């Protein structure tokens, strides 16, 4: 045990000594290396080699919760609330979940750990330090004394300011997977690549009508109008995104060609209204039971011979079964979010009378995108918490880093599916994909 754990502080605190015994068992087979800082100032080295990160327990109560809780998300919540701090490489921290998931503790060991955890009592120094930390935490998080982190503090996805997003998104405010021609490209260039890639796949032509279902801040509809000469209409449920898109349209002088509307896709009227349809990063919010209706609406408003591109995240397991990952996403990120396998999505599209022409997997691109978003967010930490609370910042940092790993490990995918109405003698795409890579399809030759 001495080879794995070294206490850098002389003297013995009964509470921290009990904690060290628990940690020694938990991480005795850990192959990496990290530091654990306890509430009394003790620093413990877990593993061997140069530490990749450190975990700091601000109080013995946070440590007790980690040991006693039967729900892994309690540890994550402690991080969001500032009761546990993470310094260093967050991606290495996230890999701990694999090690902890592989642990097999006997019932006797679990009982012993629980008994030891209950014996840990804060000493006078910790009590004074905890009060000071709690005061700082209150100011930092904007919480009242003793008030729990409520749902308002974590239901943030559509309520955070545009200024917060602007800190880590590209200049066009594209909040979906970029398209990298090479990993070293800038996020700005990769997002331009993505917008243009979608327009090329849709074979947009001047004068056509394009509908963007879930248009976000309006980047695609503006790009399509400026570079391909189409008339573009976007719909969104976010007031802040709608307002931003309107300002962008007016600033670029696109009011005659581009419109945006606050609307649910289920309220779209008419039949065969649009030459081309796009939906980018939206159908994840539809819900599995609503996917048939979603694709039926898309089929209804698309003209015969038109094209529909659906760009969205998928899962490697069907049915959105309850797990730590799905519970985390629904609790803290997307309350309505549900993912399905790519095979099931295609089947539902075919049942909705779509013919699928092209399927492209982009999960590596999304991993690169997310890592860049995390890097930018961390770089702007101080500015970020002037727009949102510290817990919101931590949720975004943790969520996007965890998603990057999910894509890298292959548990989550990202696909662009190009389809048209299934019709006899229909020929909506060229015989090959060569046109996607030989210049703009609008005839400008740029």
LUMFILUM-543572 format. One record per residue (C-alpha): residue in one letter; x, y, z. Coordinates in steps of 0.5 Angstrom, whole numbers, plus 2048, in hexadecimal, padded with zeros to 3 digits. Layout:
// residues N
AXYZ/...
//
This chain:
// residues 446
X800800800/X806805801/X8088047FA/X8018077F8/X7FF80C7FD/X804811800/X801816805/X80581D804/X80382080B/X80681E811/X80181C817/X7FB818817/X7F481A817/X7EF814818/X7EA816813/X7EF81780D/X7F2810810/X7EC80D80F/X7EB810808/X7F280D806/X7F0806808/X7EA806803/X7EE80A7FE/X7F38057FE/X7EF7FF7FD/X7EB8037F7/X7F18047F3/X7F67FF7F5/X7F67FC7EE/X7F58037EA/X7FA8037E5/X7FA80B7E4/X7FC8107E9/X7F98167EC/X7F981A7F2/X7F381A7F8/X7F38207FC/X7EF81F803/X7EB825807/X7F182580C/X7F6827807/X7F981F806/X7FB81E7FF/X7FB8177FD/X7FE8147F6/X7FA80E7F3/X7FD80A7EF/X80480B7EC/X8088107E7/X8068177E6/X7FF8197E8/X7FB81B7E2/X7F681E7E7/X7F48207EE/X7ED81F7F2/X7EC8247F8/X7E78227FD/X7E5828800/X7E1825806/X7E181E809/X7D981E808/X7DB81E800/X7DF818801/X7DA815805/X7D5816800/X7DA8137FB/X7DA80C7FF/X7D380C802/X7CF80E7FB/X7CD8087F7/X7CC80D7F1/X7D280F7ED/X7CF8167EB/X7D08187F3/X7D78197F1/X7D681D7EB/X7D18217EF/X7D68237F4/X7DB8257EE/X7D68297EC/X7D482C7F2/X7DC82E7F4/X7DC8297F9/X7E18257F5/X7E68287F1/X7EA8267EB/X7F08287E8/X7F48267E2/X7F28217DC/X7EB8217DD/X7EB81B7D8/X7EF8177DC/X7EA8187E2/X7E58157DE/X7E880F7DC/X7E880D7E4/X7E180B7E2/X7E38057DF/X7E88037E5/X7E28047EA/X7DD8007E6/X7E27FA7E5/X7E37FA7ED/X7E07F47F0/X7DF7F57F8/X7DC7F07FC/X7D67F2801/X7DB7F1807/X7E07F6804/X7DA7FB802/X7D77FB809/X7DE7FC80C/X7DF802808/X7D880580A/X7DA804811/X7E1807810/X7DD80D80C/X7D880E812/X7DE80F817/X7E1815813/X7E081B817/X7E2822815/X7E782581A/X7E782C81C/X7EC82E817/X7E782B811/X7E182E815/X7E4835814/X7E783480D/X7E083180B/X7DD83780D/X7E183C809/X7E1837803/X7D9837804/X7D983F804/X7DD83F7FE/X7D983A7FB/X7D383E7FC/X7D68447F9/X7D98407F3/X7D283C7F1/X7CD8417F3/X7CA83D7F8/X7C783E7FF/X7CA83B805/X7C7834806/X7C38347FF/X7C482E7FB/X7C682F7F4/X7BF82F7F0/X7BD82D7EA/X7BD8347E7/X7C58347E8/X7C582E7E4/X7C082F7DF/X7C48337DB/X7C48317D4/X7C08367D0/X7C083B7D6/X7C783D7D6/X7C98437D2/X7CC8447CB/X7D28477CE/X7D48417D1/X7D383D7CB/X7D78427C7/X7DD8417CC/X7DE83A7C9/X7DA8397C3/X7DD83B7BC/X7DB8427B9/X7D58407B6/X7D283C7BC/X7D28357B9/X7D08317BF/X7D182A7BC/X7D68267B9/X7DB8297B4/X7DE8267AE/X7E68257AE/X7EA8247A8/X7F08237AD/X7F08237B4/X7F58297B4/X7EF82E7B1/X7EC8337B5/X7E58337B8/X7E38397B4/X7E68357AD/X7E382E7AF/X7DC8317B1/X7DC8357AA/X7DE82E7A7/X7D882B7AA/X7D38307A8/X7D58307A1/X7D68287A1/X7CE8287A3/X7CC82D79D/X7D0829798/X7CD82279B/X7C682679A/X7C8828793/X7C682F794/X7C483378E/X7C283B78E/X7BB83C78F/X7B9836792/X7B6836799/X7BA83379F/X7B78317A6/X7BB8307AC/X7B782D7B1/X7BB82F7B8/X7BF8357B5/X7C38377BB/X7C683D7BA/X7C583D7B3/X7CC83C7B0/X7C98377AB/X7C383B7A8/X7C88417A7/X7CE83D7A4/X7C983979F/X7C684079D/X7CD84479C/X7D083E799/X7CB83A795/X7C683F794/X7C083C797/X7BA83E79B/X7BB83C7A2/X7B683B7A8/X7B88397AF/X7B48377B4/X7B68367BC/X7B38367C3/X7B883A7C6/X7B78427C7/X7BE8437C8/X7C08407C1/X7BA8437BE/X7BC84A7C0/X7C38497BE/X7C28467B7/X7BD84C7B6/X7C38517B7/X7C884D7B3/X7C384D7AD/X7C28547AD/X7C98557AE/X7CB8517A8/X7C58557A4/X7C284E7A3/X7BB8507A5/X7B884F79E/X7BB84779D/X7BB8457A5/X7B68447AA/X7B68417B1/X7B083F7B5/X7AE83D7BC/X7AB8367BB/X7AA82F7BC/X7AB82A7B7/X7A48277B8/X7A182E7B6/X7A482E7AF/X79E82F7AA/X79D82D7A3/X7A082779E/X7A682779A/X7A882E79C/X7AF82E79B/X7B482C796/X7BA82A79C/X7B98287A3/X7BF8287A8/X7BF8267B0/X7C58277B3/X7C68257BB/X7BE8257BC/X7BB81E7BB/X7BF81C7C2/X7B98207C6/X7B481D7C2/X7B38177C6/X7B38107C4/X7AB80F7C4/X7AB8157C0/X7B08147BA/X7AB8117B5/X7A78177B6/X7AD81B7B5/X7AF8187AF/X7A88187AC/X7A781F7AD/X7AE8207A9/X7AB81C7A3/X7A58207A3/X7A88267A2/X7AE82479D/X7AC825796/X7AD81F791/X7B481E78F/X7B6822795/X7BC82079A/X7BC8207A1/X7C28207A5/X7C181D7AD/X7C881E7B1/X7C781C7B8/X7CA8187BE/X7C98107BE/X7CB80B7C4/X7CE8047C3/X7C88017C7/X7C18027C5/X7BB8047CA/X7BE8097CE/X7BF8047D4/X7C08077DB/X7C78087DC/X7CC80D7E0/X7CD8107D9/X7C68117D7/X7C48137DE/X7C98187DE/X7C781B7D7/X7C081B7D9/X7C181E7E0/X7C68247DE/X7C78257D7/X7C18237D3/X7BA8217D7/X7B781F7D0/X7BD81C7CD/X7BD8157CA/X7C18117C6/X7C080B7C1/X7C58077BD/X7C68097B6/X7C38027B3/X7BC8047B7/X7BC80B7B4/X7BD8097AD/X7B88047AE/X7B38097B1/X7B580E7AB/X7B38087A6/X7AD8077A9/X7AB80E7A8/X7AC80D7A1/X7B38107A0/X7B880D79C/X7BF80D79F/X7C580F79A/X7CB81179E/X7CD8107A5/X7D38137A8/X7D68117AF/X7D98177B2/X7DB8157BA/X7E28177B9/X7E181E7B7/X7DC81F7BD/X7E181C7C2/X7E68227BF/X7E18277BF/X7DF8267C6/X7E68267C8/X7E782C7C5/X7E182F7C9/X7E382D7CF/X7EA8307CE/X7E78367CC/X7E28367D2/X7E88357D7/X7EC83A7D4/X7E683F7D6/X7E483D7DD/X7E48437E0/X7E08477DB/X7DC8417DA/X7D98417E1/X7D88497E0/X7D28467DC/X7D08407DF/X7D183D7E6/X7D78387E8/X7D38327E8/X7D08337E1/X7D88347DF/X7DA82E7E2/X7D482A7DF/X7D582C7D8/X7DD82B7D9/X7DB8247DC/X7D68227D7/X7DA8247D1/X7E08217D3/X7DC81A7D5/X7D981B7CE/X7DF81B7CA/X7E18157CE/X7DB8117CC/X7DC8137C4/X7E38117C5/X7E180A7C8/X7DC8097C3/X7D68097C8/X7D380F7C4/X7D38107BD/X7D18167B8/X7CE8157B1/X7CC8197AC/X7C68157A8/X7C48187A1/X7BD81679E/X7B881779A/X7B0815799/X7B080E797/X7AD80F790/X7AD80B789/X7B280D784/X7B5812789/X7BC815788/X7BE81A78D/X7C581978D/X7CB818788/X7CD812787/X7D481378B/X7D6817791/X7DB81B78C/X7D782178C/X7D8822794/X7E0823793/X7E082778C/X7DE82E78E/X7D7831790/X7D182D78D/X7CE83478C/X7D2835785/X7D683B788/X7DC836788/X7DF83978E/
//
